[in-house]
Amino acid sequence: MTVWRRIAAPLALGCTLVGQMAAAAERDTRVWEAAKAARPAEVALLRQMVDIDSGTGDAVGAKAIDDILAPRLQALGAQVRILPPEAPKLGDNLVAVLNGQGRSRILIICHVDTVFPAGEAERRPYTEKGDKAFGPGVSDEKGGAAQAVTALGLLKQLGVSDYGRITLLAETSEETGSPGTHALIDSLSRQADVELNMEPGDEPDALTVWRKGSTTYTITVHGRAAHAGVDPQDGRNAAVELIHQLGAVDAMPHSGDGLTANLTTLKAGDRVNVIPDLAMASVNVRVRDAGEMSGVQAALEARAKSPVVPDTKVEVTSTPAFPPLPTNPRTQALAEQARAIYAGLGRPLQLTGNGGASESALANQAGAAALDGLGPVGGGFHSAREYLELGTLTPRLYLLTELLIALGKSSPPRVAGY
């Protein structure tokens, strides 16, 4: 989950808790008991994946996880393909397809890449403390991947086959905007009626019904090197100019439910006695409305045309990651369906949105109804504090399995024109 700052804001969608409980679906005892019985195997799979380094770009780690997941999925009758990435220096992606006897087409997306470097799994292996599990990627998003595979196993165990097709994509570059899978996600989404995303749920227990879009802007300043002691006046300090350029970013919001712009990387110079001739900064921008990006780019480019250090040149480039997932009736309808299922367990389910981007925005853009945040609840993402709430494993597994059963019988129609 590409998150610089996570913002959870419950949405009032016209469904009070009392009304929600009144409309609750009756708990399916058979599915609930199967979900409880599956917990040890789900935890074992989670532990196995967490203890494998699989940072974005770690092709060896990605293969190790594929080698774990592929046989499990094939044993369920799935047709499994291992597909090369669409960009260099990334891991392969796994696509598993289960064909049923109905008509509904469901796409499940999870990612197995993390933000952590090689060696992190050895330094911080999977551990449990009280009601939480810890380890690199434990909830973002290996918990969701383990849950998805386990849910497909429950369908097999329960003899459910009245869906048309369920496709699982386990991808390896989500944390950098899915450059290795954009075309694949678009293709799979255009062949699906609905997309379910296994990003972790927000605390205390929520689904994600909107997400911001993400673009990273790179500001590059070219100056002129010079000896910092003998003739500094002959230099043109790229770092000083970059500081001036970042003033445009400082004027933008850094947190909140709307547009945010945050400095994330900064580099200038490599010698303490040399005026730097090159300086670079990355600025990560998140927006609720895709149109807001043009205003950000215009502000950065306007600043670039007016450097304060003479003879310096400023360039602004952008790398889009995901579009926004807007609040929309189709996602809200899926969320209310999930709420009713969860209420059958006597559990309220909140609906939230945040600044973390995900593949659901691409699925929605391609015409599939999309629902996000279906993985186990977690927190502390992208840090050593990352954890998974163990108490949500069985309820979330039940929720996903019941959703797959219900959507298999009748899924939302695709958006016309896609």
DRENDO-1510 file (C-alpha; in Angstrom, 1 decimal, always signed):
<recs>
REC; n; res; u; v; w
REC; 1; MET; +0.0; +0.0; +0.0 .
REC; 2; THR; +1.8; +3.1; -1.2 .
REC; 3; VAL; +1.2; +5.3; +1.9 .
REC; 4; TRP; +3.2; +8.4; +3.0 .
REC; 5; ARG; +0.6; +9.4; +5.5 .
REC; 6; ARG; -2.5; +7.4; +6.2 .
REC; 7; ILE; -5.7; +9.3; +6.7 .
REC; 8; ALA; -8.9; +7.5; +7.8 .
REC; 9; ALA; -12.1; +9.4; +7.5 .
REC; 10; PRO; -15.4; +7.5; +8.1 .
REC; 11; LEU; -18.0; +8.3; +5.4 .
REC; 12; ALA; -21.6; +8.9; +6.2 .
REC; 13; LEU; -23.3; +6.7; +3.6 .
REC; 14; GLY; -26.8; +6.9; +4.9 .
REC; 15; CYS; -26.6; +3.7; +6.9 .
REC; 16; THR; -26.7; +4.0; +10.7 .
REC; 17; LEU; -25.4; +1.2; +12.9 .
REC; 18; VAL; -28.9; +0.3; +14.0 .
REC; 19; GLY; -30.1; +0.1; +10.4 .
REC; 20; GLN; -27.0; -1.8; +9.5 .
REC; 21; MET; -27.7; -4.5; +12.1 .
REC; 22; ALA; -31.4; -4.7; +11.2 .
REC; 23; ALA; -30.4; -5.4; +7.6 .
REC; 24; ALA; -27.8; -8.0; +8.6 .
REC; 25; ALA; -27.4; -11.2; +6.7 .
REC; 26; GLU; -27.8; -14.3; +8.8 .
REC; 27; ARG; -24.5; -15.8; +9.8 .
REC; 28; ASP; -23.7; -18.8; +7.7 .
REC; 29; THR; -22.6; -21.3; +10.4 .
REC; 30; ARG; -21.0; -23.6; +7.9 .
REC; 31; VAL; -18.7; -20.9; +6.5 .
REC; 32; TRP; -17.9; -19.5; +9.9 .
REC; 33; GLU; -16.9; -22.9; +11.3 .
REC; 34; ALA; -14.7; -23.5; +8.2 .
REC; 35; ALA; -13.1; -20.1; +8.6 .
REC; 36; LYS; -12.3; -20.8; +12.3 .
REC; 37; ALA; -10.8; -24.2; +11.4 .
REC; 38; ALA; -8.7; -22.6; +8.7 .
REC; 39; ARG; -6.9; -20.2; +11.0 .
REC; 40; PRO; -3.8; -22.3; +11.8 .
REC; 41; ALA; -3.1; -23.0; +8.2 .
REC; 42; GLU; -3.6; -19.3; +7.3 .
REC; 43; VAL; -1.3; -18.2; +10.0 .
REC; 44; ALA; +1.3; -20.7; +8.9 .
REC; 45; LEU; +1.1; -19.4; +5.3 .
REC; 46; LEU; +1.4; -15.8; +6.6 .
REC; 47; ARG; +4.5; -16.7; +8.7 .
REC; 48; GLN; +6.1; -18.4; +5.7 .
REC; 49; MET; +5.6; -15.4; +3.4 .
REC; 50; VAL; +6.7; -12.8; +6.0 .
REC; 51; ASP; +9.9; -14.6; +6.6 .
REC; 52; ILE; +10.9; -14.2; +2.9 .
REC; 53; ASP; +12.4; -10.9; +1.8 .
REC; 54; SER; +10.3; -9.6; -1.1 .
REC; 55; GLY; +11.0; -5.8; -1.4 .
REC; 56; THR; +9.9; -4.3; -4.7 .
REC; 57; GLY; +12.5; -5.4; -7.2 .
REC; 58; ASP; +13.6; -8.5; -5.4 .
REC; 59; ALA; +13.0; -11.0; -8.1 .
REC; 60; VAL; +14.4; -13.9; -6.0 .
REC; 61; GLY; +12.0; -13.2; -3.2 .
REC; 62; ALA; +9.1; -12.9; -5.5 .
REC; 63; LYS; +9.9; -16.3; -7.0 .
REC; 64; ALA; +10.2; -17.8; -3.6 .
REC; 65; ILE; +6.7; -16.6; -2.8 .
REC; 66; ASP; +5.3; -17.8; -6.2 .
REC; 67; ASP; +6.8; -21.2; -5.4 .
REC; 68; ILE; +4.8; -21.3; -2.2 .
REC; 69; LEU; +1.5; -20.0; -3.7 .
REC; 70; ALA; +1.4; -21.7; -7.1 .
REC; 71; PRO; +1.2; -25.4; -5.8 .
REC; 72; ARG; -1.5; -24.4; -3.3 .
REC; 73; LEU; -3.6; -22.8; -6.0 .
REC; 74; GLN; -3.0; -25.6; -8.5 .
REC; 75; ALA; -4.2; -28.1; -5.8 .
REC; 76; LEU; -7.5; -26.2; -5.8 .
REC; 77; GLY; -7.9; -26.7; -9.5 .
REC; 78; ALA; -6.6; -23.3; -10.6 .
REC; 79; GLN; -4.8; -22.6; -13.8 .
REC; 80; VAL; -1.6; -20.8; -12.7 .
REC; 81; ARG; +0.5; -18.6; -14.9 .
REC; 82; ILE; +3.8; -16.9; -13.9 .
REC; 83; LEU; +4.1; -13.7; -16.0 .
REC; 84; PRO; +7.1; -11.5; -16.5 .
REC; 85; PRO; +6.9; -7.9; -15.3 .
REC; 86; GLU; +6.2; -5.0; -17.7 .
REC; 87; ALA; +9.2; -3.0; -16.4 .
REC; 88; PRO; +12.8; -4.1; -15.8 .
REC; 89; LYS; +14.2; -5.1; -12.4 .
REC; 90; LEU; +11.0; -6.4; -11.0 .
REC; 91; GLY; +9.7; -9.8; -9.9 .
REC; 92; ASP; +7.3; -12.0; -11.9 .
REC; 93; ASN; +3.6; -11.9; -11.3 .
REC; 94; LEU; +1.3; -14.8; -10.5 .
REC; 95; VAL; -2.2; -15.1; -12.1 .
REC; 96; ALA; -4.4; -18.0; -11.0 .
REC; 97; VAL; -7.8; -18.7; -12.6 .
REC; 98; LEU; -10.6; -20.9; -11.1 .
REC; 99; ASN; -13.4; -21.6; -13.5 .
REC; 100; GLY; -16.9; -22.3; -12.1 .
REC; 101; GLN; -20.3; -23.1; -13.5 .
REC; 102; GLY; -21.9; -19.7; -13.3 .
REC; 103; ARG; -21.5; -16.4; -15.1 .
REC; 104; SER; -20.0; -13.9; -12.6 .
REC; 105; ARG; -16.4; -12.8; -13.1 .
REC; 106; ILE; -14.5; -11.8; -10.0 .
REC; 107; LEU; -10.9; -10.5; -9.8 .
REC; 108; ILE; -9.0; -10.6; -6.5 .
REC; 109; ILE; -5.8; -8.4; -6.4 .
REC; 110; CYS; -3.1; -8.7; -3.8 .
REC; 111; HIS; +0.6; -7.7; -3.8 .
REC; 112; VAL; +3.5; -9.5; -2.2 .
REC; 113; ASP; +6.1; -6.8; -2.5 .
REC; 114; THR; +7.1; -4.7; +0.5 .
REC; 115; VAL; +9.0; -1.5; +1.1 .
REC; 116; PHE; +11.8; -3.3; +3.1 .
REC; 117; PRO; +15.4; -4.0; +2.1 .
REC; 118; ALA; +17.0; -7.4; +1.8 .
REC; 119; GLY; +17.9; -8.9; +5.2 .
REC; 120; GLU; +14.8; -7.3; +7.0 .
REC; 121; ALA; +13.0; -10.7; +7.3 .
REC; 122; GLU; +16.0; -12.1; +9.1 .
REC; 123; ARG; +16.3; -9.1; +11.4 .
REC; 124; ARG; +12.6; -9.0; +12.1 .
REC; 125; PRO; +11.0; -12.4; +11.4 .
REC; 126; TYR; +7.3; -13.1; +12.0 .
REC; 127; THR; +6.4; -12.8; +15.7 .
REC; 128; GLU; +3.3; -12.6; +17.7 .
REC; 129; LYS; +2.9; -10.5; +20.8 .
REC; 130; GLY; -0.5; -10.6; +22.5 .
REC; 131; ASP; -3.2; -9.9; +19.9 .
REC; 132; LYS; -0.8; -8.6; +17.2 .
REC; 133; ALA; +1.5; -10.2; +14.6 .
REC; 134; PHE; +4.7; -8.3; +13.5 .
REC; 135; GLY; +7.1; -8.6; +10.7 .
REC; 136; PRO; +8.0; -6.9; +7.3 .
REC; 137; GLY; +4.9; -6.8; +5.2 .
REC; 138; VAL; +2.8; -8.7; +7.7 .
REC; 139; SER; -0.3; -6.7; +6.9 .
REC; 140; ASP; +0.9; -4.7; +3.9 .
REC; 141; GLU; +0.1; -7.0; +2.2 .
REC; 142; LYS; +1.1; -10.6; +3.0 .
REC; 143; GLY; -1.8; -10.9; +5.4 .
REC; 144; GLY; -4.2; -10.1; +2.6 .
REC; 145; ALA; -2.4; -12.5; +0.2 .
REC; 146; ALA; -2.7; -15.3; +2.8 .
REC; 147; GLN; -6.4; -14.5; +3.3 .
REC; 148; ALA; -7.2; -14.6; -0.4 .
REC; 149; VAL; -5.6; -18.0; -1.0 .
REC; 150; THR; -7.2; -19.4; +2.2 .
REC; 151; ALA; -10.7; -18.1; +1.1 .
REC; 152; LEU; -10.3; -19.8; -2.3 .
REC; 153; GLY; -9.5; -23.0; -0.4 .
REC; 154; LEU; -12.7; -22.6; +1.6 .
REC; 155; LEU; -14.7; -22.3; -1.6 .
REC; 156; LYS; -13.2; -25.6; -2.7 .
REC; 157; GLN; -13.8; -27.2; +0.7 .
REC; 158; LEU; -17.4; -26.1; +0.8 .
REC; 159; GLY; -18.1; -27.2; -2.8 .
REC; 160; VAL; -18.9; -23.7; -4.0 .
REC; 161; SER; -18.6; -23.4; -7.8 .
REC; 162; ASP; -21.6; -21.3; -9.0 .
REC; 163; TYR; -19.3; -18.4; -10.0 .
REC; 164; GLY; -18.2; -18.0; -13.6 .
REC; 165; ARG; -14.5; -17.3; -13.0 .
REC; 166; ILE; -12.4; -16.1; -10.1 .
REC; 167; THR; -9.0; -14.7; -11.0 .
REC; 168; LEU; -6.3; -14.0; -8.4 .
REC; 169; LEU; -3.5; -11.7; -9.2 .
REC; 170; ALA; -0.5; -11.7; -6.8 .
REC; 171; GLU; +1.7; -8.8; -8.1 .
REC; 172; THR; +5.2; -7.6; -7.2 .
REC; 173; SER; +5.4; -3.8; -7.7 .
REC; 174; GLU; +2.4; -2.2; -6.1 .
REC; 175; GLU; +4.6; -0.3; -3.6 .
REC; 176; THR; +6.1; +1.7; -6.5 .
REC; 177; GLY; +2.8; +2.3; -8.4 .
REC; 178; SER; +2.6; -1.2; -10.1 .
REC; 179; PRO; +4.9; -0.3; -13.1 .
REC; 180; GLY; +5.2; -4.1; -13.7 .
REC; 181; THR; +1.5; -4.8; -14.0 .
REC; 182; HIS; -0.5; -1.7; -15.3 .
REC; 183; ALA; -1.4; -3.3; -18.6 .
REC; 184; LEU; -2.1; -6.7; -16.9 .
REC; 185; ILE; -4.4; -5.1; -14.3 .
REC; 186; ASP; -6.2; -3.2; -17.0 .
REC; 187; SER; -6.6; -6.4; -19.1 .
REC; 188; LEU; -7.8; -8.5; -16.1 .
REC; 189; SER; -10.2; -5.8; -14.9 .
REC; 190; ARG; -11.8; -5.4; -18.3 .
REC; 191; GLN; -12.6; -9.2; -18.2 .
REC; 192; ALA; -14.1; -8.9; -14.7 .
REC; 193; ASP; -17.4; -7.6; -13.2 .
REC; 194; VAL; -16.0; -6.9; -9.8 .
REC; 195; GLU; -12.5; -6.4; -8.2 .
REC; 196; LEU; -11.8; -7.2; -4.6 .
REC; 197; ASN; -8.6; -5.8; -3.2 .
REC; 198; MET; -6.7; -7.4; -0.3 .
REC; 199; GLU; -5.1; -4.2; +1.2 .
REC; 200; PRO; -5.3; -4.2; +5.0 .
REC; 201; GLY; -8.4; -2.8; +6.7 .
REC; 202; ASP; -8.1; +0.4; +8.7 .
REC; 203; GLU; -8.6; +0.3; +12.4 .
REC; 204; PRO; -10.8; -0.3; +14.2 .
REC; 205; ASP; -12.4; -2.4; +11.5 .
REC; 206; ALA; -13.1; -0.7; +8.2 .
REC; 207; LEU; -13.2; -1.1; +4.4 .
REC; 208; THR; -11.7; +1.4; +2.0 .
REC; 209; VAL; -14.2; +3.0; -0.3 .
REC; 210; TRP; -12.1; +5.9; -1.7 .
REC; 211; ARG; -8.4; +6.4; -2.2 .
REC; 212; LYS; -6.3; +9.3; -3.4 .
REC; 213; GLY; -4.3; +9.2; -6.7 .
REC; 214; SER; -0.5; +9.4; -6.6 .
REC; 215; THR; +2.1; +11.1; -8.7 .
REC; 216; THR; +5.8; +11.7; -7.9 .
REC; 217; TYR; +7.4; +14.8; -9.2 .
REC; 218; THR; +11.2; +15.0; -9.5 .
REC; 219; ILE; +12.8; +18.5; -9.4 .
REC; 220; THR; +16.3; +18.4; -10.8 .
REC; 221; VAL; +18.7; +21.4; -10.6 .
REC; 222; HIS; +21.8; +21.7; -12.8 .
REC; 223; GLY; +24.5; +24.1; -11.5 .
REC; 224; ARG; +28.2; +24.5; -11.8 .
REC; 225; ALA; +30.9; +22.8; -9.6 .
REC; 226; ALA; +33.7; +24.8; -8.0 .
REC; 227; HIS; +36.2; +24.5; -5.1 .
REC; 228; ALA; +34.3; +25.5; -1.9 .
REC; 229; GLY; +37.3; +27.2; -0.4 .
REC; 230; VAL; +39.4; +28.5; -3.3 .
REC; 231; ASP; +36.9; +29.9; -5.8 .
REC; 232; PRO; +33.3; +29.3; -4.5 .
REC; 233; GLN; +32.2; +32.4; -6.4 .
REC; 234; ASP; +32.8; +30.5; -9.7 .
REC; 235; GLY; +30.3; +27.9; -8.7 .
REC; 236; ARG; +26.5; +27.8; -9.2 .
REC; 237; ASN; +25.1; +26.0; -6.2 .
REC; 238; ALA; +22.4; +23.6; -7.3 .
REC; 239; ALA; +21.5; +22.7; -3.7 .
REC; 240; VAL; +20.7; +26.4; -2.8 .
REC; 241; GLU; +18.5; +26.6; -5.9 .
REC; 242; LEU; +16.8; +23.4; -5.0 .
REC; 243; ILE; +15.9; +24.8; -1.6 .
REC; 244; HIS; +14.3; +27.8; -3.4 .
REC; 245; GLN; +12.4; +25.5; -5.7 .
REC; 246; LEU; +11.0; +23.5; -2.7 .
REC; 247; GLY; +9.3; +26.7; -1.5 .
REC; 248; ALA; +6.5; +25.9; -4.0 .
REC; 249; VAL; +6.0; +22.5; -2.2 .
REC; 250; ASP; +6.1; +24.1; +1.2 .
REC; 251; ALA; +3.1; +26.3; +0.2 .
REC; 252; MET; +1.0; +23.2; -0.5 .
REC; 253; PRO; -0.9; +21.1; +2.2 .
REC; 254; HIS; +1.1; +18.3; +3.7 .
REC; 255; SER; -1.7; +16.4; +5.4 .
REC; 256; GLY; -5.5; +16.1; +5.3 .
REC; 257; ASP; -8.2; +14.5; +3.2 .
REC; 258; GLY; -7.6; +16.6; +0.2 .
REC; 259; LEU; -4.5; +17.4; -1.9 .
REC; 260; THR; -1.2; +16.7; -0.2 .
REC; 261; ALA; +2.4; +17.3; -1.4 .
REC; 262; ASN; +5.4; +16.0; +0.6 .
REC; 263; LEU; +9.1; +16.0; +0.1 .
REC; 264; THR; +10.3; +12.3; +0.2 .
REC; 265; THR; +13.9; +12.1; -1.1 .
REC; 266; LEU; +16.6; +14.7; -1.4 .
REC; 267; LYS; +20.1; +14.5; -2.8 .
REC; 268; ALA; +22.8; +17.1; -3.5 .
REC; 269; GLY; +26.6; +16.9; -3.7 .
REC; 270; ASP; +29.0; +14.1; -2.8 .
REC; 271; ARG; +32.1; +16.1; -1.6 .
REC; 272; VAL; +32.2; +18.4; +1.4 .
REC; 273; ASN; +34.6; +20.8; -0.3 .
REC; 274; VAL; +32.8; +21.1; -3.7 .
REC; 275; ILE; +30.0; +23.4; -4.6 .
REC; 276; PRO; +27.3; +20.9; -5.9 .
REC; 277; ASP; +26.5; +21.1; -9.5 .
REC; 278; LEU; +23.5; +18.7; -9.3 .
REC; 279; ALA; +20.6; +18.5; -6.8 .
REC; 280; MET; +17.5; +16.4; -6.9 .
REC; 281; ALA; +14.3; +16.1; -4.9 .
REC; 282; SER; +11.2; +13.9; -5.1 .
REC; 283; VAL; +7.8; +15.2; -4.1 .
REC; 284; ASN; +5.0; +12.8; -3.6 .
REC; 285; VAL; +1.6; +14.3; -4.4 .
REC; 286; ARG; -1.8; +12.7; -3.5 .
REC; 287; VAL; -5.2; +14.0; -4.8 .
REC; 288; ARG; -8.8; +13.1; -4.4 .
REC; 289; ASP; -9.6; +14.6; -7.9 .
REC; 290; ALA; -7.2; +13.7; -10.7 .
REC; 291; GLY; -7.7; +17.3; -12.1 .
REC; 292; GLU; -5.8; +18.7; -9.1 .
REC; 293; MET; -2.5; +17.3; -10.4 .
REC; 294; SER; -2.4; +19.9; -13.2 .
REC; 295; GLY; -2.4; +22.7; -10.7 .
REC; 296; VAL; +0.5; +21.1; -8.8 .
REC; 297; GLN; +2.5; +20.7; -12.0 .
REC; 298; ALA; +1.8; +24.2; -13.1 .
REC; 299; ALA; +3.0; +25.6; -9.7 .
REC; 300; LEU; +6.3; +23.6; -9.9 .
REC; 301; GLU; +6.9; +24.5; -13.5 .
REC; 302; ALA; +6.3; +28.2; -12.9 .
REC; 303; ARG; +8.8; +28.2; -10.0 .
REC; 304; ALA; +11.3; +26.4; -12.3 .
REC; 305; LYS; +11.2; +29.2; -14.7 .
REC; 306; SER; +12.4; +31.7; -12.1 .
REC; 307; PRO; +15.6; +30.4; -10.4 .
REC; 308; VAL; +17.3; +32.7; -7.9 .
REC; 309; VAL; +20.8; +31.2; -8.4 .
REC; 310; PRO; +22.1; +32.6; -11.7 .
REC; 311; ASP; +23.0; +30.2; -14.5 .
REC; 312; THR; +21.2; +27.3; -13.0 .
REC; 313; LYS; +18.7; +25.2; -14.9 .
REC; 314; VAL; +15.7; +23.5; -13.3 .
REC; 315; GLU; +13.7; +20.6; -14.7 .
REC; 316; VAL; +10.4; +19.1; -13.5 .
REC; 317; THR; +9.4; +15.6; -14.4 .
REC; 318; SER; +6.5; +13.4; -13.2 .
REC; 319; THR; +5.9; +9.7; -12.7 .
REC; 320; PRO; +2.2; +8.9; -12.3 .
REC; 321; ALA; +1.4; +5.8; -10.2 .
REC; 322; PHE; -2.3; +5.3; -9.6 .
REC; 323; PRO; -5.4; +7.5; -10.4 .
REC; 324; PRO; -7.8; +8.2; -7.5 .
REC; 325; LEU; -10.5; +5.7; -6.5 .
REC; 326; PRO; -13.4; +8.2; -6.2 .
REC; 327; THR; -16.4; +7.8; -4.0 .
REC; 328; ASN; -19.0; +6.1; -6.3 .
REC; 329; PRO; -22.3; +4.3; -6.0 .
REC; 330; ARG; -21.0; +0.9; -7.2 .
REC; 331; THR; -18.2; +0.7; -4.6 .
REC; 332; GLN; -20.7; +1.9; -1.9 .
REC; 333; ALA; -23.2; -0.8; -2.9 .
REC; 334; LEU; -20.5; -3.4; -2.5 .
REC; 335; ALA; -19.5; -1.9; +0.8 .
REC; 336; GLU; -23.1; -2.1; +2.1 .
REC; 337; GLN; -23.3; -5.7; +1.0 .
REC; 338; ALA; -20.1; -6.4; +3.0 .
REC; 339; ARG; -21.5; -4.5; +6.0 .
REC; 340; ALA; -24.6; -6.7; +6.0 .
REC; 341; ILE; -22.5; -9.8; +5.9 .
REC; 342; TYR; -20.3; -8.6; +8.8 .
REC; 343; ALA; -23.3; -7.5; +10.8 .
REC; 344; GLY; -24.4; -11.1; +10.8 .
REC; 345; LEU; -21.3; -11.7; +13.0 .
REC; 346; GLY; -22.5; -8.9; +15.3 .
REC; 347; ARG; -19.6; -6.7; +14.1 .
REC; 348; PRO; -19.9; -3.2; +12.8 .
REC; 349; LEU; -17.9; -2.3; +9.7 .
REC; 350; GLN; -16.8; +1.2; +9.1 .
REC; 351; LEU; -16.3; +2.7; +5.6 .
REC; 352; THR; -13.2; +4.9; +5.2 .
REC; 353; GLY; -10.9; +6.5; +2.7 .
REC; 354; ASN; -7.2; +7.4; +2.8 .
REC; 355; GLY; -4.2; +8.7; +1.0 .
REC; 356; GLY; -2.8; +5.3; +0.1 .
REC; 357; ALA; -3.1; +4.5; -3.5 .
REC; 358; SER; -3.8; +1.0; -4.9 .
REC; 359; GLU; -4.8; -1.1; -7.9 .
REC; 360; SER; -8.5; -0.7; -7.1 .
REC; 361; ALA; -8.3; +2.7; -8.8 .
REC; 362; LEU; -7.1; +1.0; -12.0 .
REC; 363; ALA; -9.8; -1.6; -11.8 .
REC; 364; ASN; -12.5; +1.0; -11.3 .
REC; 365; GLN; -11.1; +3.0; -14.2 .
REC; 366; ALA; -11.3; -0.1; -16.4 .
REC; 367; GLY; -15.0; -0.5; -15.6 .
REC; 368; ALA; -15.1; -3.1; -12.8 .
REC; 369; ALA; -16.9; -2.4; -9.6 .
REC; 370; ALA; -14.1; -2.2; -7.0 .
REC; 371; LEU; -13.9; -2.7; -3.2 .
REC; 372; ASP; -10.7; -2.2; -1.2 .
REC; 373; GLY; -9.3; -2.8; +2.2 .
REC; 374; LEU; -10.6; -6.4; +2.6 .
REC; 375; GLY; -7.5; -7.8; +4.2 .
REC; 376; PRO; -7.0; -8.3; +7.9 .
REC; 377; VAL; -6.9; -5.0; +9.9 .
REC; 378; GLY; -3.4; -3.6; +10.6 .
REC; 379; GLY; -1.4; -0.5; +11.2 .
REC; 380; GLY; +2.1; +1.0; +11.3 .
REC; 381; PHE; +2.6; +0.4; +7.6 .
REC; 382; HIS; +5.9; +1.0; +6.0 .
REC; 383; SER; +7.8; +1.0; +9.3 .
REC; 384; ALA; +9.2; -1.4; +11.9 .
REC; 385; ARG; +6.0; -0.9; +13.8 .
REC; 386; GLU; +3.9; -2.6; +11.2 .
REC; 387; TYR; +1.4; -5.1; +12.8 .
REC; 388; LEU; -1.6; -7.2; +12.0 .
REC; 389; GLU; -4.6; -7.5; +14.3 .
REC; 390; LEU; -4.9; -11.3; +14.9 .
REC; 391; GLY; -8.4; -11.0; +16.1 .
REC; 392; THR; -9.6; -9.9; +12.7 .
REC; 393; LEU; -8.2; -12.9; +10.8 .
REC; 394; THR; -11.2; -15.2; +11.1 .
REC; 395; PRO; -13.9; -12.5; +10.7 .
REC; 396; ARG; -12.2; -11.0; +7.7 .
REC; 397; LEU; -11.7; -14.5; +6.1 .
REC; 398; TYR; -15.4; -15.1; +6.7 .
REC; 399; LEU; -16.3; -11.8; +5.1 .
REC; 400; LEU; -14.2; -12.4; +2.0 .
REC; 401; THR; -15.5; -16.0; +1.6 .
REC; 402; GLU; -19.1; -14.9; +2.0 .
REC; 403; LEU; -18.6; -12.0; -0.5 .
REC; 404; LEU; -17.2; -14.4; -3.0 .
REC; 405; ILE; -20.1; -16.7; -2.6 .
REC; 406; ALA; -22.7; -13.9; -2.9 .
REC; 407; LEU; -20.9; -12.2; -5.9 .
REC; 408; GLY; -20.5; -15.5; -7.6 .
REC; 409; LYS; -24.2; -15.9; -7.7 .
REC; 410; SER; -24.9; -12.3; -8.8 .
REC; 411; SER; -22.2; -9.7; -9.3 .
REC; 412; PRO; -22.6; -6.0; -10.3 .
REC; 413; PRO; -22.8; -5.2; -14.0 .
REC; 414; ARG; -19.8; -3.6; -15.7 .
REC; 415; VAL; -19.9; +0.1; -16.5 .
REC; 416; ALA; -21.3; +0.6; -20.1 .
REC; 417; GLY; -18.7; +1.3; -22.7 .
REC; 418; TYR; -15.9; -0.7; -21.1 .
</recs>
